[in-house]
Amino acid sequence: MTSARPLVFPTALQAPGTAHGDFVAVLPLAELPPGTMARVSRGDLDLLLAHTAEGLIATEDRCPHMSAPFSEGRLDGCVLHCPLHRGTFDVRDGSVVTFPTTGGLDADGEYRPTWTPPGGTSKPPLMPEDPKARARAQTRVRRLRYYPLRIQDGDIEVAWPR
Ligand code: FES
């Protein structure tokens, strides 16, 4: 069920610096209908606001794989779809649902192989000693990090890191 309330995220995944950050108004709630996403920026930090099926979240507008902006991707219920490499993430616990096609390390450090989507063209494998192959294999896809948010006077407010 869709609700205009903050989603309760795992406390261990709260973004660094936000525990004592000041709440700042970033967007009128009316501009984020259920099922939509928006990027908000301040300084050099870009956040993604998403009105998911389980509530509102704020997370970095950078995929934990290779930093593509989620705001150019898709929100499907509680799943964020990155516009690159087919990675998907569950906003309820920050975990990977579909690992990126490039493979790499998961949040726990386990290696996940490359894969080709159905109907996709498989590329010739890179030699293991190729720096690009090594970089892909060593890229860790961590869980999402969350920025606390609240709704005040019709605005979405986010705890901005100090
Ligand atoms: S940058 Fe998001 S899956 Fe690769």
Boltz pocket constraint, residues with backbone or C-beta under 6 A from the ligand:
constraints:
  - pocket:
      binder: B
      contacts: [[A, 63], [A, 64], [A, 65], [A, 66], [A, 67], [A, 68], [A, 82], [A, 83], [A, 84], [A, 85], [A, 86], [A, 87], [A, 88], [A, 100], [A, 101]]
      max_distance: 6.0
